[in-house]
Amino acid sequence: MSTQTRLFEDLGFDSTTALELLMRLEDDFGFHADPETLAQHHFETIGSLTDYVLEQAGV
């Protein structure tokens, strides 16, 4: 697994799995995902989701 691993194609995510992961990340890292900034491309790869989480967490 790497930052280029695709969440849907490689890991078999569906929309429910992606939402559950995002909620877990919000709880674990103490940030709130802003629906105004959240887009499908944030869920393309592990790296794109990581970048979004770090941006939202202010890191």
C-alpha positions as CSV (number, residue, x, y, z in Angstrom):
1,M,0.0,0.0,0.0
2,S,1.2,3.5,-0.8
3,T,-0.1,7.0,-1.2
4,Q,-1.0,6.1,-4.7
5,T,-3.3,3.2,-3.6
6,R,-6.8,3.9,-4.9
7,L,-9.5,3.7,-2.3
8,F,-12.3,2.4,-4.6
9,E,-10.5,0.5,-7.2
10,D,-7.7,-1.1,-5.2
11,L,-9.2,-1.3,-1.7
12,G,-12.8,-2.0,-2.7
13,F,-14.3,1.0,-0.9
14,D,-17.8,2.0,-1.6
15,S,-19.5,5.3,-0.6
16,T,-20.5,3.9,2.9
17,T,-16.9,2.7,3.6
18,A,-15.5,6.1,2.5
19,L,-18.0,8.0,4.8
20,E,-17.2,5.7,7.7
21,L,-13.4,6.2,7.2
22,L,-13.9,10.0,7.1
23,M,-16.0,10.0,10.3
24,R,-13.3,7.9,12.0
25,L,-10.6,10.3,10.9
26,E,-12.6,13.2,12.2
27,D,-12.9,11.5,15.6
28,D,-9.3,10.4,15.7
29,F,-7.7,13.6,14.5
30,G,-10.2,16.1,15.9
31,F,-11.1,18.0,12.8
32,H,-14.4,18.6,10.9
33,A,-14.7,17.8,7.3
34,D,-16.3,20.8,5.6
35,P,-18.9,19.6,3.1
36,E,-18.3,22.8,1.1
37,T,-14.7,21.7,0.4
38,L,-15.1,18.0,0.3
39,A,-15.1,16.5,-3.2
40,Q,-14.9,13.1,-4.9
41,H,-11.3,13.7,-5.9
42,H,-10.3,13.7,-2.2
43,F,-11.2,10.0,-2.1
44,E,-9.2,8.9,-5.2
45,T,-6.1,7.7,-3.3
46,I,-4.7,7.4,0.2
47,G,-2.5,10.4,-0.6
48,S,-5.4,12.6,-1.8
49,L,-7.4,11.8,1.3
50,T,-4.4,12.3,3.6
51,D,-3.7,15.7,2.0
52,Y,-7.4,16.7,2.6
53,V,-7.3,15.6,6.2
54,L,-4.1,17.5,6.9
55,E,-5.4,20.6,5.3
56,Q,-8.7,20.4,7.3
57,A,-6.8,19.7,10.5
58,G,-4.6,22.8,9.9
59,V,-1.4,20.8,9.8
